[in-house]
């Protein structure tokens, strides 16, 4: 089902949505993004090119807040390619608050000389095209990118993704054992990126740098796949 779609009849599949948008979009960059298409939902995850995506933002609401940095790293189940990744700092439409600076450590002077996001959206879409996006917490990257593209180009940018936080919740926050823990007042395990990585023995990285967090997300997904799935797992078991 398409993210954010509200229809009385059945929503189109992601493949149908991409085909329709490739025809309907006016923006050349969006047309190319959608025309690149998607892998079939039965395709094994081990055969799919992936890209880890992370944003730092001024807050959590895409209608009220804005992106201040973007990091992405291409990878697959065998190798991560940080040298082929990208990183942008962008200037938000409103001045940064001290609270957001303390969180993502991007300063007034950095964004003052950064480009507005509208000027780099074509590069971002090109880097995402023909790859399945992997994030940690789906309520940031997809809705914020959609809002940014809508503000700049007047069209939607929606796509399927894999959420490593949602995957981690399958094992750490569901099932009979978790119900018993809640009954006895035991707090559920944290599924934040750093805490999730610790469960797989992955190294600690400084957080809230978009490209570093993208690489950390890629490593976490590889570890989750190695422990809980196989390279033959179909996309339909993983994407949202």
Beta strands, then each sheet from edge to edge (+ up, - down):
strand 1: 50-57
strand 2: 67-75
strand 3: 80-91
strand 4: 115-116
strand 5: 132-135
strand 6: 161-163
sheet 1: 4+ 3+ 2- 1+ 5+ 6+
end
